[in-house]
Amino acid sequence: MDKTLKFISFILWLIRSLLSIWIHLGFRLIYGNQKFKLPPITNQILLQPAIVIAKRIRQRQVIYNIKIK
């Protein structure tokens, strides 16, 4: 039983390792070495801590400006 369990765990580890390599290679072929950069944050309220934003929302000090492009 002990040898069977070790064998099964080895097979599962081998499958996981090979699958990980294939997925990594697949993404490398599709995306190459692209580095996706996010645009800079322009809304100053997003730079504040979440506790401060939550407090302002509860006190109704936050005004929502929705811009649709």
PDB file of N, CA, C, O and CB in Angstrom:
ATOM      1  N   MET A   1       0.817  -1.200   0.000  1.00  0.00           N
ATOM      2  CA  MET A   1       0.000   0.000   0.000  1.00  0.00           C
ATOM      3  C   MET A   1       0.857   1.258   0.000  1.00  0.00           C
ATOM      4  O   MET A   1       0.547   2.229  -0.691  1.00  0.00           O
ATOM      5  CB  MET A   1      -0.927   0.001   1.198  1.00  0.00           C
ATOM      6  N   ASP A   2       1.926   1.238   0.772  1.00  0.00           N
ATOM      7  CA  ASP A   2       2.796   2.398   0.875  1.00  0.00           C
ATOM      8  C   ASP A   2       3.488   2.683  -0.458  1.00  0.00           C
ATOM      9  O   ASP A   2       3.617   3.840  -0.859  1.00  0.00           O
ATOM     10  CB  ASP A   2       3.835   2.185   1.978  1.00  0.00           C
ATOM     11  N   LYS A   3       3.931   1.629  -1.143  1.00  0.00           N
ATOM     12  CA  LYS A   3       4.578   1.822  -2.444  1.00  0.00           C
ATOM     13  C   LYS A   3       3.584   2.316  -3.476  1.00  0.00           C
ATOM     14  O   LYS A   3       3.931   3.133  -4.329  1.00  0.00           O
ATOM     15  CB  LYS A   3       5.226   0.522  -2.922  1.00  0.00           C
ATOM     16  N   THR A   4       2.361   1.834  -3.412  1.00  0.00           N
ATOM     17  CA  THR A   4       1.333   2.264  -4.357  1.00  0.00           C
ATOM     18  C   THR A   4       1.028   3.747  -4.162  1.00  0.00           C
ATOM     19  O   THR A   4       0.890   4.493  -5.131  1.00  0.00           O
ATOM     20  CB  THR A   4       0.049   1.421  -4.189  1.00  0.00           C
ATOM     21  N   LEU A   5       0.925   4.163  -2.913  1.00  0.00           N
ATOM     22  CA  LEU A   5       0.647   5.566  -2.623  1.00  0.00           C
ATOM     23  C   LEU A   5       1.789   6.466  -3.089  1.00  0.00           C
ATOM     24  O   LEU A   5       1.544   7.541  -3.637  1.00  0.00           O
ATOM     25  CB  LEU A   5       0.405   5.758  -1.127  1.00  0.00           C
ATOM     26  N   LYS A   6       3.016   6.044  -2.879  1.00  0.00           N
ATOM     27  CA  LYS A   6       4.165   6.825  -3.347  1.00  0.00           C
ATOM     28  C   LYS A   6       4.194   6.891  -4.862  1.00  0.00           C
ATOM     29  O   LYS A   6       4.507   7.934  -5.437  1.00  0.00           O
ATOM     30  CB  LYS A   6       5.474   6.225  -2.826  1.00  0.00           C
ATOM     31  N   PHE A   7       3.872   5.791  -5.506  1.00  0.00           N
ATOM     32  CA  PHE A   7       3.861   5.755  -6.970  1.00  0.00           C
ATOM     33  C   PHE A   7       2.788   6.693  -7.516  1.00  0.00           C
ATOM     34  O   PHE A   7       3.038   7.447  -8.456  1.00  0.00           O
ATOM     35  CB  PHE A   7       3.624   4.315  -7.479  1.00  0.00           C
ATOM     36  N   ILE A   8       1.601   6.646  -6.930  1.00  0.00           N
ATOM     37  CA  ILE A   8       0.509   7.515  -7.385  1.00  0.00           C
ATOM     38  C   ILE A   8       0.860   8.985  -7.154  1.00  0.00           C
ATOM     39  O   ILE A   8       0.608   9.825  -8.018  1.00  0.00           O
ATOM     40  CB  ILE A   8      -0.808   7.159  -6.656  1.00  0.00           C
ATOM     41  N   SER A   9       1.436   9.296  -6.001  1.00  0.00           N
ATOM     42  CA  SER A   9       1.806  10.689  -5.749  1.00  0.00           C
ATOM     43  C   SER A   9       2.902  11.152  -6.698  1.00  0.00           C
ATOM     44  O   SER A   9       2.908  12.312  -7.112  1.00  0.00           O
ATOM     45  CB  SER A   9       2.262  10.864  -4.302  1.00  0.00           C
ATOM     46  N   PHE A  10       3.830  10.264  -7.051  1.00  0.00           N
ATOM     47  CA  PHE A  10       4.866  10.610  -8.019  1.00  0.00           C
ATOM     48  C   PHE A  10       4.259  10.862  -9.396  1.00  0.00           C
ATOM     49  O   PHE A  10       4.639  11.817 -10.074  1.00  0.00           O
ATOM     50  CB  PHE A  10       5.917   9.496  -8.100  1.00  0.00           C
ATOM     51  N   ILE A  11       3.328  10.022  -9.810  1.00  0.00           N
ATOM     52  CA  ILE A  11       2.677  10.207 -11.116  1.00  0.00           C
ATOM     53  C   ILE A  11       1.914  11.524 -11.140  1.00  0.00           C
ATOM     54  O   ILE A  11       1.978  12.261 -12.125  1.00  0.00           O
ATOM     55  CB  ILE A  11       1.719   9.030 -11.427  1.00  0.00           C
ATOM     56  N   LEU A  12       1.199  11.823 -10.073  1.00  0.00           N
ATOM     57  CA  LEU A  12       0.468  13.099 -10.020  1.00  0.00           C
ATOM     58  C   LEU A  12       1.417  14.283 -10.037  1.00  0.00           C
ATOM     59  O   LEU A  12       1.143  15.283 -10.700  1.00  0.00           O
ATOM     60  CB  LEU A  12      -0.411  13.162  -8.771  1.00  0.00           C
ATOM     61  N   TRP A  13       2.527  14.188  -9.321  1.00  0.00           N
ATOM     62  CA  TRP A  13       3.526  15.259  -9.330  1.00  0.00           C
ATOM     63  C   TRP A  13       4.106  15.442 -10.731  1.00  0.00           C
ATOM     64  O   TRP A  13       4.301  16.568 -11.189  1.00  0.00           O
ATOM     65  CB  TRP A  13       4.653  14.957  -8.321  1.00  0.00           C
ATOM     66  N   LEU A  14       4.384  14.312 -11.415  1.00  0.00           N
ATOM     67  CA  LEU A  14       4.937  14.360 -12.767  1.00  0.00           C
ATOM     68  C   LEU A  14       3.952  15.006 -13.737  1.00  0.00           C
ATOM     69  O   LEU A  14       4.340  15.837 -14.557  1.00  0.00           O
ATOM     70  CB  LEU A  14       5.304  12.949 -13.246  1.00  0.00           C
ATOM     71  N   ILE A  15       2.683  14.626 -13.647  1.00  0.00           N
ATOM     72  CA  ILE A  15       1.660  15.214 -14.519  1.00  0.00           C
ATOM     73  C   ILE A  15       1.550  16.712 -14.267  1.00  0.00           C
ATOM     74  O   ILE A  15       1.477  17.497 -15.212  1.00  0.00           O
ATOM     75  CB  ILE A  15       0.290  14.533 -14.296  1.00  0.00           C
ATOM     76  N   ARG A  16       1.537  17.112 -12.996  1.00  0.00           N
ATOM     77  CA  ARG A  16       1.441  18.524 -12.655  1.00  0.00           C
ATOM     78  C   ARG A  16       2.633  19.311 -13.165  1.00  0.00           C
ATOM     79  O   ARG A  16       2.482  20.423 -13.671  1.00  0.00           O
ATOM     80  CB  ARG A  16       1.318  18.692 -11.161  1.00  0.00           C
ATOM     81  N   SER A  17       3.813  18.733 -13.032  1.00  0.00           N
ATOM     82  CA  SER A  17       5.020  19.423 -13.493  1.00  0.00           C
ATOM     83  C   SER A  17       5.012  19.595 -15.007  1.00  0.00           C
ATOM     84  O   SER A  17       5.303  20.679 -15.512  1.00  0.00           O
ATOM     85  CB  SER A  17       6.272  18.656 -13.060  1.00  0.00           C
ATOM     86  N   LEU A  18       4.682  18.535 -15.727  1.00  0.00           N
ATOM     87  CA  LEU A  18       4.638  18.623 -17.191  1.00  0.00           C
ATOM     88  C   LEU A  18       3.552  19.586 -17.660  1.00  0.00           C
ATOM     89  O   LEU A  18       3.758  20.349 -18.604  1.00  0.00           O
ATOM     90  CB  LEU A  18       4.402  17.236 -17.800  1.00  0.00           C
ATOM     91  N   LEU A  19       2.400  19.551 -17.003  1.00  0.00           N
ATOM     92  CA  LEU A  19       1.325  20.465 -17.362  1.00  0.00           C
ATOM     93  C   LEU A  19       1.731  21.912 -17.107  1.00  0.00           C
ATOM     94  O   LEU A  19       1.418  22.797 -17.904  1.00  0.00           O
ATOM     95  CB  LEU A  19       0.056  20.126 -16.582  1.00  0.00           C
ATOM     96  N   SER A  20       2.419  22.152 -16.010  1.00  0.00           N
ATOM     97  CA  SER A  20       2.888  23.500 -15.695  1.00  0.00           C
ATOM     98  C   SER A  20       3.859  23.999 -16.766  1.00  0.00           C
ATOM     99  O   SER A  20       3.782  25.152 -17.188  1.00  0.00           O
ATOM    100  CB  SER A  20       3.562  23.524 -14.310  1.00  0.00           C
ATOM    101  N   ILE A  21       4.760  23.142 -17.198  1.00  0.00           N
ATOM    102  CA  ILE A  21       5.722  23.520 -18.240  1.00  0.00           C
ATOM    103  C   ILE A  21       4.997  23.839 -19.540  1.00  0.00           C
ATOM    104  O   ILE A  21       5.310  24.833 -20.195  1.00  0.00           O
ATOM    105  CB  ILE A  21       6.752  22.393 -18.469  1.00  0.00           C
ATOM    106  N   TRP A  22       4.028  23.004 -19.923  1.00  0.00           N
ATOM    107  CA  TRP A  22       3.287  23.226 -21.165  1.00  0.00           C
ATOM    108  C   TRP A  22       2.485  24.523 -21.113  1.00  0.00           C
ATOM    109  O   TRP A  22       2.436  25.269 -22.091  1.00  0.00           O
ATOM    110  CB  TRP A  22       2.354  22.050 -21.442  1.00  0.00           C
ATOM    111  N   ILE A  23       1.863  24.784 -19.977  1.00  0.00           N
ATOM    112  CA  ILE A  23       1.095  26.034 -19.840  1.00  0.00           C
ATOM    113  C   ILE A  23       2.028  27.232 -19.926  1.00  0.00           C
ATOM    114  O   ILE A  23       1.716  28.218 -20.593  1.00  0.00           O
ATOM    115  CB  ILE A  23       0.311  26.060 -18.501  1.00  0.00           C
ATOM    116  N   HIS A  24       3.167  27.153 -19.257  1.00  0.00           N
ATOM    117  CA  HIS A  24       4.140  28.256 -19.303  1.00  0.00           C
ATOM    118  C   HIS A  24       4.615  28.498 -20.733  1.00  0.00           C
ATOM    119  O   HIS A  24       4.697  29.644 -21.176  1.00  0.00           O
ATOM    120  CB  HIS A  24       5.349  27.953 -18.387  1.00  0.00           C
ATOM    121  N   LEU A  25       4.927  27.428 -21.452  1.00  0.00           N
ATOM    122  CA  LEU A  25       5.370  27.569 -22.844  1.00  0.00           C
ATOM    123  C   LEU A  25       4.258  28.121 -23.735  1.00  0.00           C
ATOM    124  O   LEU A  25       4.514  28.927 -24.629  1.00  0.00           O
ATOM    125  CB  LEU A  25       5.849  26.220 -23.387  1.00  0.00           C
ATOM    126  N   GLY A  26       3.024  27.683 -23.486  1.00  0.00           N
ATOM    127  CA  GLY A  26       1.890  28.177 -24.270  1.00  0.00           C
ATOM    128  C   GLY A  26       1.696  29.674 -24.093  1.00  0.00           C
ATOM    129  O   GLY A  26       1.513  30.398 -25.071  1.00  0.00           O
ATOM    130  N   PHE A  27       1.735  30.139 -22.853  1.00  0.00           N
ATOM    131  CA  PHE A  27       1.597  31.574 -22.612  1.00  0.00           C
ATOM    132  C   PHE A  27       2.777  32.338 -23.202  1.00  0.00           C
ATOM    133  O   PHE A  27       2.611  33.453 -23.697  1.00  0.00           O
ATOM    134  CB  PHE A  27       1.481  31.857 -21.110  1.00  0.00           C
ATOM    135  N   ARG A  28       3.963  31.745 -23.150  1.00  0.00           N
ATOM    136  CA  ARG A  28       5.149  32.396 -23.705  1.00  0.00           C
ATOM    137  C   ARG A  28       5.004  32.544 -25.221  1.00  0.00           C
ATOM    138  O   ARG A  28       5.394  33.568 -25.784  1.00  0.00           O
ATOM    139  CB  ARG A  28       6.429  31.590 -23.359  1.00  0.00           C
ATOM    140  N   LEU A  29       4.443  31.522 -25.887  1.00  0.00           N
ATOM    141  CA  LEU A  29       4.234  31.594 -27.333  1.00  0.00           C
ATOM    142  C   LEU A  29       3.173  32.630 -27.687  1.00  0.00           C
ATOM    143  O   LEU A  29       3.312  33.349 -28.676  1.00  0.00           O
ATOM    144  CB  LEU A  29       3.830  30.223 -27.881  1.00  0.00           C
ATOM    145  N   ILE A  30       2.117  32.708 -26.886  1.00  0.00           N
ATOM    146  CA  ILE A  30       1.026  33.631 -27.192  1.00  0.00           C
ATOM    147  C   ILE A  30       1.424  35.078 -26.899  1.00  0.00           C
ATOM    148  O   ILE A  30       1.234  35.959 -27.738  1.00  0.00           O
ATOM    149  CB  ILE A  30      -0.225  33.257 -26.390  1.00  0.00           C
ATOM    150  N   TYR A  31       1.975  35.319 -25.710  1.00  0.00           N
ATOM    151  CA  TYR A  31       2.230  36.683 -25.275  1.00  0.00           C
ATOM    152  C   TYR A  31       3.675  37.129 -25.431  1.00  0.00           C
ATOM    153  O   TYR A  31       3.946  38.329 -25.395  1.00  0.00           O
ATOM    154  CB  TYR A  31       1.831  36.828 -23.860  1.00  0.00           C
ATOM    155  N   GLY A  32       4.594  36.218 -25.601  1.00  0.00           N
ATOM    156  CA  GLY A  32       5.992  36.593 -25.712  1.00  0.00           C
ATOM    157  C   GLY A  32       6.494  37.193 -24.423  1.00  0.00           C
ATOM    158  O   GLY A  32       6.148  36.719 -23.341  1.00  0.00           O
ATOM    159  N   ASN A  33       7.301  38.223 -24.520  1.00  0.00           N
ATOM    160  CA  ASN A  33       7.836  38.891 -23.332  1.00  0.00           C
ATOM    161  C   ASN A  33       7.146  40.221 -23.072  1.00  0.00           C
ATOM    162  O   ASN A  33       7.742  41.140 -22.511  1.00  0.00           O
ATOM    163  CB  ASN A  33       9.331  39.110 -23.481  1.00  0.00           C
ATOM    164  N   GLN A  34       5.882  40.318 -23.483  1.00  0.00           N
ATOM    165  CA  GLN A  34       5.162  41.575 -23.301  1.00  0.00           C
ATOM    166  C   GLN A  34       4.997  41.870 -21.817  1.00  0.00           C
ATOM    167  O   GLN A  34       4.714  40.979 -21.016  1.00  0.00           O
ATOM    168  CB  GLN A  34       3.787  41.524 -23.995  1.00  0.00           C
ATOM    169  N   LYS A  35       5.174  43.101 -21.481  1.00  0.00           N
ATOM    170  CA  LYS A  35       4.908  43.572 -20.130  1.00  0.00           C
ATOM    171  C   LYS A  35       3.741  44.545 -20.223  1.00  0.00           C
ATOM    172  O   LYS A  35       3.860  45.618 -20.815  1.00  0.00           O
ATOM    173  CB  LYS A  35       6.179  44.247 -19.481  1.00  0.00           C
ATOM    174  N   PHE A  36       2.624  44.165 -19.640  1.00  0.00           N
ATOM    175  CA  PHE A  36       1.455  45.020 -19.676  1.00  0.00           C
ATOM    176  C   PHE A  36       1.557  46.045 -18.560  1.00  0.00           C
ATOM    177  O   PHE A  36       1.705  45.686 -17.392  1.00  0.00           O
ATOM    178  CB  PHE A  36       0.159  44.194 -19.551  1.00  0.00           C
ATOM    179  N   LYS A  37       1.479  47.312 -18.917  1.00  0.00           N
ATOM    180  CA  LYS A  37       1.555  48.378 -17.937  1.00  0.00           C
ATOM    181  C   LYS A  37       0.179  48.989 -17.755  1.00  0.00           C
ATOM    182  O   LYS A  37      -0.551  49.220 -18.719  1.00  0.00           O
ATOM    183  CB  LYS A  37       2.578  49.448 -18.360  1.00  0.00           C
ATOM    184  N   LEU A  38      -0.155  49.242 -16.517  1.00  0.00           N
ATOM    185  CA  LEU A  38      -1.410  49.903 -16.218  1.00  0.00           C
ATOM    186  C   LEU A  38      -1.231  51.405 -16.331  1.00  0.00           C
ATOM    187  O   LEU A  38      -0.143  51.926 -16.083  1.00  0.00           O
ATOM    188  CB  LEU A  38      -1.915  49.518 -14.820  1.00  0.00           C
ATOM    189  N   PRO A  39      -2.297  52.104 -16.705  1.00  0.00           N
ATOM    190  CA  PRO A  39      -2.185  53.560 -16.774  1.00  0.00           C
ATOM    191  C   PRO A  39      -2.040  54.133 -15.365  1.00  0.00           C
ATOM    192  O   PRO A  39      -2.440  53.493 -14.392  1.00  0.00           O
ATOM    193  CB  PRO A  39      -3.418  54.175 -17.489  1.00  0.00           C
ATOM    194  N   PRO A  40      -1.474  55.328 -15.250  1.00  0.00           N
ATOM    195  CA  PRO A  40      -1.315  55.926 -13.921  1.00  0.00           C
ATOM    196  C   PRO A  40      -2.668  56.276 -13.310  1.00  0.00           C
ATOM    197  O   PRO A  40      -3.633  56.545 -14.025  1.00  0.00           O
ATOM    198  CB  PRO A  40      -0.435  57.180 -14.000  1.00  0.00           C
ATOM    199  N   ILE A  41      -2.726  56.270 -11.989  1.00  0.00           N
ATOM    200  CA  ILE A  41      -3.953  56.617 -11.271  1.00  0.00           C
ATOM    201  C   ILE A  41      -4.078  58.139 -11.247  1.00  0.00           C
ATOM    202  O   ILE A  41      -3.208  58.839 -10.727  1.00  0.00           O
ATOM    203  CB  ILE A  41      -3.952  56.026  -9.813  1.00  0.00           C
ATOM    204  N   THR A  42      -5.166  58.635 -11.815  1.00  0.00           N
ATOM    205  CA  THR A  42      -5.368  60.079 -11.876  1.00  0.00           C
ATOM    206  C   THR A  42      -6.362  60.553 -10.824  1.00  0.00           C
ATOM    207  O   THR A  42      -6.372  61.733 -10.476  1.00  0.00           O
ATOM    208  CB  THR A  42      -5.846  60.485 -13.260  1.00  0.00           C
ATOM    209  N   ASN A  43      -7.190  59.660 -10.317  1.00  0.00           N
ATOM    210  CA  ASN A  43      -8.165  60.037  -9.298  1.00  0.00           C
ATOM    211  C   ASN A  43      -7.478  59.984  -7.933  1.00  0.00           C
ATOM    212  O   ASN A  43      -7.056  58.917  -7.486  1.00  0.00           O
ATOM    213  CB  ASN A  43      -9.422  59.097  -9.337  1.00  0.00           C
ATOM    214  N   GLN A  44      -7.369  61.131  -7.280  1.00  0.00           N
ATOM    215  CA  GLN A  44      -6.628  61.222  -6.017  1.00  0.00           C
ATOM    216  C   GLN A  44      -7.280  60.443  -4.882  1.00  0.00           C
ATOM    217  O   GLN A  44      -6.601  60.036  -3.940  1.00  0.00           O
ATOM    218  CB  GLN A  44      -6.488  62.665  -5.612  1.00  0.00           C
ATOM    219  N   ILE A  45      -8.588  60.233  -4.963  1.00  0.00           N
ATOM    220  CA  ILE A  45      -9.251  59.505  -3.878  1.00  0.00           C
ATOM    221  C   ILE A  45      -8.809  58.037  -3.855  1.00  0.00           C
ATOM    222  O   ILE A  45      -8.825  57.396  -2.804  1.00  0.00           O
ATOM    223  CB  ILE A  45     -10.785  59.596  -4.030  1.00  0.00           C
ATOM    224  N   LEU A  46      -8.424  57.524  -4.990  1.00  0.00           N
ATOM    225  CA  LEU A  46      -7.975  56.127  -5.058  1.00  0.00           C
ATOM    226  C   LEU A  46      -6.604  55.928  -4.431  1.00  0.00           C
ATOM    227  O   LEU A  46      -6.208  54.792  -4.171  1.00  0.00           O
ATOM    228  CB  LEU A  46      -7.945  55.659  -6.500  1.00  0.00           C
ATOM    229  N   LEU A  47      -5.883  56.990  -4.189  1.00  0.00           N
ATOM    230  CA  LEU A  47      -4.567  56.901  -3.560  1.00  0.00           C
ATOM    231  C   LEU A  47      -4.652  56.931  -2.037  1.00  0.00           C
ATOM    232  O   LEU A  47      -3.645  56.751  -1.353  1.00  0.00           O
ATOM    233  CB  LEU A  47      -3.684  58.032  -4.045  1.00  0.00           C
ATOM    234  N   GLN A  48      -5.848  57.159  -1.510  1.00  0.00           N
ATOM    235  CA  GLN A  48      -6.024  57.216  -0.065  1.00  0.00           C
ATOM    236  C   GLN A  48      -6.310  55.825   0.491  1.00  0.00           C
ATOM    237  O   GLN A  48      -6.749  54.944  -0.248  1.00  0.00           O
ATOM    238  CB  GLN A  48      -7.160  58.185   0.302  1.00  0.00           C
ATOM    239  N   PRO A  49      -6.065  55.615   1.789  1.00  0.00           N
ATOM    240  CA  PRO A  49      -6.360  54.323   2.409  1.00  0.00           C
ATOM    241  C   PRO A  49      -7.861  54.011   2.358  1.00  0.00           C
ATOM    242  O   PRO A  49      -8.692  54.919   2.346  1.00  0.00           O
ATOM    243  CB  PRO A  49      -5.866  54.309   3.865  1.00  0.00           C
ATOM    244  N   ALA A  50      -8.190  52.735   2.330  1.00  0.00           N
ATOM    245  CA  ALA A  50      -9.588  52.308   2.224  1.00  0.00           C
ATOM    246  C   ALA A  50     -10.412  52.772   3.416  1.00  0.00           C
ATOM    247  O   ALA A  50     -11.604  53.040   3.272  1.00  0.00           O
ATOM    248  CB  ALA A  50      -9.668  50.793   2.102  1.00  0.00           C
ATOM    249  N   ILE A  51      -9.796  52.870   4.591  1.00  0.00           N
ATOM    250  CA  ILE A  51     -10.525  53.311   5.781  1.00  0.00           C
ATOM    251  C   ILE A  51     -10.997  54.760   5.610  1.00  0.00           C
ATOM    252  O   ILE A  51     -12.118  55.101   5.985  1.00  0.00           O
ATOM    253  CB  ILE A  51      -9.634  53.178   7.043  1.00  0.00           C
ATOM    254  N   VAL A  52     -10.144  55.593   5.049  1.00  0.00           N
ATOM    255  CA  VAL A  52     -10.499  56.999   4.825  1.00  0.00           C
ATOM    256  C   VAL A  52     -11.607  57.105   3.787  1.00  0.00           C
ATOM    257  O   VAL A  52     -12.543  57.888   3.948  1.00  0.00           O
ATOM    258  CB  VAL A  52      -9.265  57.810   4.373  1.00  0.00           C
ATOM    259  N   ILE A  53     -11.500  56.319   2.728  1.00  0.00           N
ATOM    260  CA  ILE A  53     -12.531  56.349   1.683  1.00  0.00           C
ATOM    261  C   ILE A  53     -13.866  55.872   2.247  1.00  0.00           C
ATOM    262  O   ILE A  53     -14.906  56.467   1.966  1.00  0.00           O
ATOM    263  CB  ILE A  53     -12.114  55.471   0.474  1.00  0.00           C
ATOM    264  N   ALA A  54     -13.843  54.804   3.041  1.00  0.00           N
ATOM    265  CA  ALA A  54     -15.082  54.288   3.631  1.00  0.00           C
ATOM    266  C   ALA A  54     -15.722  55.320   4.542  1.00  0.00           C
ATOM    267  O   ALA A  54     -16.942  55.487   4.534  1.00  0.00           O
ATOM    268  CB  ALA A  54     -14.811  53.000   4.411  1.00  0.00           C
ATOM    269  N   LYS A  55     -14.916  56.006   5.321  1.00  0.00           N
ATOM    270  CA  LYS A  55     -15.440  57.039   6.222  1.00  0.00           C
ATOM    271  C   LYS A  55     -16.093  58.162   5.424  1.00  0.00           C
ATOM    272  O   LYS A  55     -17.166  58.644   5.787  1.00  0.00           O
ATOM    273  CB  LYS A  55     -14.315  57.607   7.116  1.00  0.00           C
ATOM    274  N   ARG A  56     -15.450  58.574   4.342  1.00  0.00           N
ATOM    275  CA  ARG A  56     -16.016  59.635   3.499  1.00  0.00           C
ATOM    276  C   ARG A  56     -17.297  59.189   2.810  1.00  0.00           C
ATOM    277  O   ARG A  56     -18.220  59.985   2.637  1.00  0.00           O
ATOM    278  CB  ARG A  56     -15.000  60.078   2.454  1.00  0.00           C
ATOM    279  N   ILE A  57     -17.359  57.918   2.416  1.00  0.00           N
ATOM    280  CA  ILE A  57     -18.584  57.413   1.793  1.00  0.00           C
ATOM    281  C   ILE A  57     -19.724  57.440   2.808  1.00  0.00           C
ATOM    282  O   ILE A  57     -20.835  57.853   2.477  1.00  0.00           O
ATOM    283  CB  ILE A  57     -18.374  55.974   1.244  1.00  0.00           C
ATOM    284  N   ARG A  58     -19.460  57.002   4.041  1.00  0.00           N
ATOM    285  CA  ARG A  58     -20.493  57.005   5.071  1.00  0.00           C
ATOM    286  C   ARG A  58     -20.959  58.427   5.402  1.00  0.00           C
ATOM    287  O   ARG A  58     -22.131  58.647   5.707  1.00  0.00           O
ATOM    288  CB  ARG A  58     -19.976  56.318   6.332  1.00  0.00           C
ATOM    289  N   GLN A  59     -20.039  59.379   5.340  1.00  0.00           N
ATOM    290  CA  GLN A  59     -20.390  60.772   5.623  1.00  0.00           C
ATOM    291  C   GLN A  59     -20.897  61.503   4.381  1.00  0.00           C
ATOM    292  O   GLN A  59     -21.187  62.699   4.427  1.00  0.00           O
ATOM    293  CB  GLN A  59     -19.187  61.505   6.193  1.00  0.00           C
ATOM    294  N   ARG A  60     -20.998  60.789   3.299  1.00  0.00           N
ATOM    295  CA  ARG A  60     -21.494  61.321   2.018  1.00  0.00           C
ATOM    296  C   ARG A  60     -20.660  62.498   1.524  1.00  0.00           C
ATOM    297  O   ARG A  60     -21.192  63.486   1.017  1.00  0.00           O
ATOM    298  CB  ARG A  60     -22.952  61.752   2.156  1.00  0.00           C
ATOM    299  N   GLN A  61     -19.346  62.374   1.680  1.00  0.00           N
ATOM    300  CA  GLN A  61     -18.438  63.405   1.197  1.00  0.00           C
ATOM    301  C   GLN A  61     -17.850  63.045  -0.167  1.00  0.00           C
ATOM    302  O   GLN A  61     -17.123  63.846  -0.756  1.00  0.00           O
ATOM    303  CB  GLN A  61     -17.320  63.629   2.205  1.00  0.00           C
ATOM    304  N   VAL A  62     -18.150  61.870  -0.666  1.00  0.00           N
ATOM    305  CA  VAL A  62     -17.591  61.426  -1.938  1.00  0.00           C
ATOM    306  C   VAL A  62     -18.581  61.730  -3.047  1.00  0.00           C
ATOM    307  O   VAL A  62     -19.760  61.388  -2.950  1.00  0.00           O
ATOM    308  CB  VAL A  62     -17.251  59.914  -1.903  1.00  0.00           C
ATOM    309  N   ILE A  63     -18.103  62.371  -4.093  1.00  0.00           N
ATOM    310  CA  ILE A  63     -18.929  62.674  -5.270  1.00  0.00           C
ATOM    311  C   ILE A  63     -18.428  61.773  -6.403  1.00  0.00           C
ATOM    312  O   ILE A  63     -17.233  61.710  -6.691  1.00  0.00           O
ATOM    313  CB  ILE A  63     -18.850  64.223  -5.671  1.00  0.00           C
ATOM    314  N   TYR A  64     -19.363  61.091  -7.025  1.00  0.00           N
ATOM    315  CA  TYR A  64     -19.005  60.164  -8.091  1.00  0.00           C
ATOM    316  C   TYR A  64     -18.998  60.878  -9.434  1.00  0.00           C
ATOM    317  O   TYR A  64     -19.990  61.491  -9.827  1.00  0.00           O
ATOM    318  CB  TYR A  64     -19.972  58.975  -8.123  1.00  0.00           C
ATOM    319  N   ASN A  65     -17.887  60.794 -10.123  1.00  0.00           N
ATOM    320  CA  ASN A  65     -17.787  61.305 -11.482  1.00  0.00           C
ATOM    321  C   ASN A  65     -17.544  60.120 -12.394  1.00  0.00           C
ATOM    322  O   ASN A  65     -16.467  59.523 -12.369  1.00  0.00           O
ATOM    323  CB  ASN A  65     -16.651  62.376 -11.620  1.00  0.00           C
ATOM    324  N   ILE A  66     -18.524  59.781 -13.187  1.00  0.00           N
ATOM    325  CA  ILE A  66     -18.393  58.635 -14.091  1.00  0.00           C
ATOM    326  C   ILE A  66     -18.117  59.156 -15.479  1.00  0.00           C
ATOM    327  O   ILE A  66     -18.891  59.939 -16.030  1.00  0.00           O
ATOM    328  CB  ILE A  66     -19.670  57.742 -14.079  1.00  0.00           C
ATOM    329  N   LYS A  67     -17.002  58.715 -16.045  1.00  0.00           N
ATOM    330  CA  LYS A  67     -16.651  59.087 -17.405  1.00  0.00           C
ATOM    331  C   LYS A  67     -16.725  57.853 -18.285  1.00  0.00           C
ATOM    332  O   LYS A  67     -16.039  56.862 -18.034  1.00  0.00           O
ATOM    333  CB  LYS A  67     -15.243  59.728 -17.466  1.00  0.00           C
ATOM    334  N   ILE A  68     -17.544  57.912 -19.301  1.00  0.00           N
ATOM    335  CA  ILE A  68     -17.685  56.796 -20.231  1.00  0.00           C
ATOM    336  C   ILE A  68     -16.985  57.182 -21.536  1.00  0.00           C
ATOM    337  O   ILE A  68     -17.285  58.208 -22.146  1.00  0.00           O
ATOM    338  CB  ILE A  68     -19.201  56.439 -20.477  1.00  0.00           C
ATOM    339  N   LYS A  69     -16.067  56.349 -21.932  1.00  0.00           N
ATOM    340  CA  LYS A  69     -15.330  56.641 -23.169  1.00  0.00           C
ATOM    341  C   LYS A  69     -15.916  55.899 -24.318  1.00  0.00           C
ATOM    342  O   LYS A  69     -15.430  56.017 -25.442  1.00  0.00           O
ATOM    343  CB  LYS A  69     -13.863  56.292 -23.032  1.00  0.00           C
TER     344      LYS A  69
END
